[in-house]
Amino acid sequence: MKNALSIGSKRRSNMLFAGVLLAASALAIAASVTAANAADPVRDKWCSKVHLRFFVGGAEGDAFGTIVYNGAKQAEHDLGPTIDYIFSGWDPEKMTQQLREAVAAKPDGIAMMGHPGEAAVMPLAEEASKAGIKMMYQNVPLPNVVAKFGGGYVGAQQAQQGQALAEEAMRRFGLKSGDKVIVLGPFDQAPERYVREGSVADTFTKAGLVVTKLIAPATSAADPNQLIPVITAAVTATPDVKLIAYPGGQQLGNVPAFMKAAGKKPGDILAIGFDTSPQIVEGFKDGWVQLTADQQPFLQGYLPILSLCQQVVYGLAPLNVDTGAGFVTPDNYKAVADLASQNLR
């Protein structure tokens, strides 16, 4: 009898223990599911509570600026922040004043074009830092500002891209010492603004080419026709010029107007530069344009907003992305033609 009671007690104890284990397992599973649901990383419009200001750079409808704007609008659609878009007509002084106003408005973050240069942006970046405003820079890097007050950069590495363009032009077109070339750039602005064009000129000069540097004022990005008399005069003064390097997509897309005014036919003077656009695609198609370095302006719109959202919402470090993708040529331009016609490339 004693043995039977003992056996029964052990059996009840084992059943009780099993029940406790089962209940504990169920609670653990339920807690795990609850935690998983609470920490679900897939969120829609996860940046919807964030307010940003975004500098497009150009005027509304500008060829390059439109692609930047379209990238920014896509990021706004995907992530959900409230964004104030700032158009500056590529005027560095106007950008500086607009940045001053942006910092005073105290948004969560600002995506700023670097065209005004280090000296102009530095004190405003300091104000933004003290106010807790996150900063990103695009198109023109400001490494000293970033080093001192934080932020990230999305755009091409200017010096490297300029050097690569000049080297590719010399290789592709067989340019040699003594050949005459013209390089247009914003040489009247802050040094940071013409690093790229200066690198083109320096690379040609080191190779022995005879380089003429012409000032392309900031306003020529908004109205390239301003350069018609400048280029016509330069071509007249240097009738044996082999190549002209243009400072941006707006000017490169206007090559047919420049060359017709100078009495030149497609290909008489090689045209190289930066960016893609519907006008540049047509230039390739009709033989006016021979080479361009693509810096993917869509990414210069999208990624600064993504980075600001990540900084504000998740506390992540700023992004630093080189958008210099390579070269567009008469051989491959058709691959980007459709996207260019949609103002996405």
C-alpha positions in Angstrom: 0.0 0.0 0.0 2.8 2.3 0.9 4.5 1.6 -2.5 1.3 2.3 -4.4 0.8 5.6 -2.6 4.4 6.5 -3.3 4.1 5.7 -7.0 0.9 7.7 -7.2 2.4 10.7 -5.5 5.4 10.6 -7.9 3.1 10.4 -10.9 1.1 13.4 -9.7 4.3 15.3 -9.2 5.5 14.5 -12.6 2.2 15.6 -14.2 2.3 18.8 -12.2 5.8 19.5 -13.3 4.9 18.8 -16.9 2.0 21.2 -16.7 4.2 23.9 -15.2 6.7 23.4 -18.1 3.9 23.6 -20.7 2.4 26.7 -19.2 5.9 28.3 -19.0 6.5 27.4 -22.6 3.2 28.9 -23.7 4.0 32.1 -21.8 7.4 32.3 -23.3 6.0 31.8 -26.8 3.3 34.5 -26.2 5.9 36.9 -24.8 8.2 36.2 -27.8 5.4 36.9 -30.3 4.4 40.1 -28.4 8.0 41.3 -28.4 8.4 40.5 -32.1 5.3 42.4 -32.9 6.4 45.4 -30.8 9.8 45.4 -32.5 8.6 44.9 -36.1 11.3 46.7 -38.1 9.1 47.1 -41.2 7.3 50.4 -40.8 5.4 52.5 -43.3 6.2 56.2 -43.4 8.5 55.8 -40.5 9.8 59.4 -40.9 6.4 61.1 -40.9 7.0 63.1 -37.7 10.2 64.7 -39.1 10.3 68.2 -40.6 13.2 68.9 -43.1 14.4 71.7 -45.4 15.9 70.6 -48.7 18.1 72.7 -51.0 17.4 71.8 -54.7 20.2 74.1 -55.9 18.7 75.5 -59.1 15.5 77.2 -60.1 12.3 75.3 -60.6 12.5 73.5 -63.9 16.3 73.6 -64.0 17.6 70.5 -65.9 20.0 69.3 -63.2 17.9 70.6 -60.3 14.8 68.8 -61.6 16.5 65.4 -61.3 17.7 66.3 -57.7 14.1 67.4 -56.9 12.6 64.2 -58.3 14.9 62.1 -56.1 13.9 64.2 -53.1 10.2 63.9 -53.9 10.6 60.1 -54.2 12.2 60.0 -50.8 9.5 62.2 -49.3 6.9 59.8 -50.8 8.7 56.6 -49.5 9.6 57.9 -46.0 6.9 60.4 -45.2 8.7 63.5 -43.8 7.4 67.0 -44.2 9.8 68.9 -46.5 10.2 72.5 -47.4 11.9 72.7 -50.8 14.3 75.6 -51.4 15.2 76.8 -54.9 18.3 79.1 -55.3 19.0 79.5 -59.0 22.5 78.2 -58.3 23.3 81.6 -56.6 25.8 81.0 -53.7 24.9 84.3 -52.0 21.2 83.5 -52.2 21.9 80.0 -50.8 23.7 81.4 -47.9 20.8 83.7 -47.0 18.4 80.9 -47.4 20.5 78.6 -45.2 20.5 81.4 -42.5 16.7 81.4 -42.7 16.5 77.6 -42.6 18.6 77.4 -39.4 16.4 80.1 -37.8 13.3 78.1 -38.6 14.8 75.2 -36.6 13.6 72.2 -38.6 14.8 68.7 -37.6 17.3 68.6 -40.5 18.6 70.5 -43.5 20.0 69.1 -46.7 22.2 71.9 -48.1 24.1 72.4 -51.4 27.7 73.1 -50.7 28.1 75.8 -53.4 28.6 78.8 -51.0 31.9 77.2 -49.8 33.4 76.5 -46.4 33.8 80.1 -45.1 30.2 81.0 -45.8 28.6 77.8 -44.4 30.9 77.3 -41.4 29.2 79.8 -39.0 25.7 78.6 -40.0 26.7 75.0 -39.5 27.8 75.9 -36.0 24.5 77.5 -35.3 22.7 74.4 -36.6 24.8 72.2 -34.5 24.1 74.2 -31.3 20.4 74.1 -32.2 20.5 70.3 -32.6 19.6 70.5 -36.3 21.0 67.5 -38.3 22.9 68.5 -41.5 23.6 66.8 -44.8 25.4 68.3 -47.8 25.1 67.5 -51.5 26.8 68.1 -54.8 29.7 70.2 -53.5 31.6 68.7 -50.5 32.5 70.8 -47.5 35.0 68.5 -45.6 36.1 71.1 -43.0 32.5 72.0 -42.1 31.7 68.3 -41.7 34.8 67.6 -39.7 34.0 70.4 -37.2 30.2 70.3 -36.9 29.1 67.0 -38.3 27.0 65.9 -41.2 27.4 63.8 -44.3 27.9 64.2 -48.0 26.2 62.8 -51.1 27.7 63.6 -54.4 30.7 63.0 -56.6 34.2 63.5 -55.2 35.0 66.6 -57.2 38.8 66.5 -57.7 38.8 62.8 -58.6 35.8 63.1 -61.0 37.4 66.1 -62.8 40.7 64.2 -63.2 39.0 61.1 -64.4 37.0 63.1 -67.0 40.2 64.7 -68.4 42.1 61.4 -68.5 39.2 59.6 -70.2 39.0 62.4 -72.8 42.7 62.2 -73.6 42.6 58.4 -73.9 39.4 58.3 -75.9 40.2 61.2 -78.3 44.0 60.8 -78.6 44.7 64.3 -77.3 48.4 65.1 -77.0 50.8 67.7 -75.7 50.3 71.0 -77.5 46.6 70.4 -78.3 44.5 73.4 -77.3 41.4 73.0 -75.1 39.0 75.3 -73.3 37.7 74.6 -69.8 34.7 76.5 -68.5 34.1 76.8 -64.8 32.9 79.0 -61.9 36.5 80.2 -61.4 35.2 83.5 -59.9 33.6 81.8 -57.0 34.8 80.1 -53.7 37.6 77.6 -54.4 35.4 74.7 -53.2 33.0 75.5 -56.1 35.4 74.9 -58.9 37.5 72.0 -57.6 36.1 69.7 -60.3 36.6 72.1 -63.2 40.0 73.1 -61.8 41.0 69.4 -61.7 40.0 69.1 -65.4 42.2 72.0 -66.3 45.1 70.9 -64.1 45.1 67.3 -65.5 45.1 68.7 -69.1 47.9 71.1 -68.2 50.1 68.4 -66.6 49.7 66.4 -69.8 51.1 69.3 -71.8 47.8 70.5 -73.4 47.4 74.2 -73.8 44.5 75.2 -71.6 42.3 78.3 -71.7 40.1 78.8 -68.6 36.9 80.7 -69.1 34.6 81.9 -66.3 31.1 80.4 -66.4 29.2 82.5 -63.8 26.8 80.8 -61.5 23.8 82.3 -63.3 24.9 80.5 -66.5 23.5 77.3 -64.9 20.1 78.9 -64.9 20.5 80.6 -68.3 23.3 78.9 -70.4 22.7 81.3 -73.3 24.6 83.8 -71.3 27.8 82.0 -72.4 27.1 82.3 -76.2 29.2 85.4 -76.6 31.9 84.1 -74.3 32.3 80.8 -76.1 32.0 82.4 -79.6 34.8 84.9 -78.8 37.0 82.1 -77.4 36.5 79.9 -80.4 37.2 82.8 -82.7 40.4 83.6 -80.8 41.5 79.9 -80.8 40.3 78.5 -84.2 42.3 75.3 -83.7 40.8 74.4 -80.3 40.2 70.7 -80.1 37.8 70.4 -77.1 35.7 72.4 -74.7 34.9 71.1 -71.2 31.6 72.4 -69.8 30.9 72.8 -66.1 27.5 71.2 -65.8 24.6 69.5 -67.5 22.8 72.8 -68.2 25.7 74.2 -70.2 26.6 70.8 -71.8 23.0 70.4 -73.0 23.2 73.8 -74.7 26.2 72.9 -76.9 24.2 73.0 -80.1 23.4 76.6 -79.5 27.0 77.5 -78.6 28.4 75.8 -81.7 25.9 77.1 -84.1 26.6 80.6 -82.9 30.3 79.9 -83.5 29.6 78.6 -87.0 30.6 75.0 -86.1 29.1 71.6 -87.0 28.6 68.6 -84.8 31.9 67.1 -83.8 34.0 70.1 -85.1 34.9 70.8 -81.5 34.7 67.9 -79.0 32.3 68.6 -76.1 32.7 67.0 -72.7 31.3 67.7 -69.3 29.2 66.5 -66.5 25.7 65.0 -65.9 22.9 63.7 -68.1 19.7 65.3 -69.2 17.2 65.0 -72.1 19.2 67.8 -73.8 22.5 65.9 -73.4 20.9 62.7 -74.7 19.8 64.6 -77.8 23.4 66.0 -78.0 24.8 62.5 -78.1 22.2 61.5 -80.7 23.0 64.4 -83.0 26.7 64.3 -82.6 27.2 67.5 -80.6 28.3 65.8 -77.3 31.0 63.2 -77.0 31.6 62.5 -73.3 30.0 63.2 -69.9 30.7 62.1 -66.3 27.5 61.0 -64.6 27.1 62.0 -61.0 23.6 60.6 -60.5 21.7 63.7 -59.2 18.7 61.6 -58.4 20.7 60.1 -55.5 21.7 63.6 -54.4 18.0 64.2 -53.9 17.0 60.9 -52.3 19.9 59.9 -50.1 20.3 63.2 -48.0 16.7 62.9 -47.0 17.1 59.2 -46.2 20.1 60.0 -44.1 18.5 62.9 -42.2 15.5 60.6 -41.4 17.8 57.9 -40.2 19.7 60.4 -38.0 16.6 61.9 -36.5 14.5 58.8 -36.0 17.1 56.1 -35.4 20.1 58.0 -34.2 22.2 56.6 -37.0 25.4 58.2 -38.4 25.3 60.4 -41.5 25.7 58.8 -44.9 28.7 59.6 -47.1 28.2 58.4 -50.6 30.2 59.0 -53.8 27.7 59.3 -56.6 30.2 59.5 -59.4 29.1 56.5 -61.4 31.2 56.6 -64.6 30.9 57.9 -68.1 28.2 58.3 -70.7 29.4 58.1 -74.2 28.0 57.9 -77.8 28.3 54.1 -77.3 26.1 53.7 -74.2 23.9 56.8 -73.9 20.8 54.9 -75.1 20.9 52.9 -71.9 20.0 56.0 -69.9 17.9 57.8 -72.6 14.5 56.7 -71.3 15.3 57.7 -67.7 16.8 61.0 -68.8 13.6 61.8 -70.7 11.7 61.3 -67.4 14.2 63.6 -65.6 15.5 60.7 -63.5 19.0 60.5 -64.9 
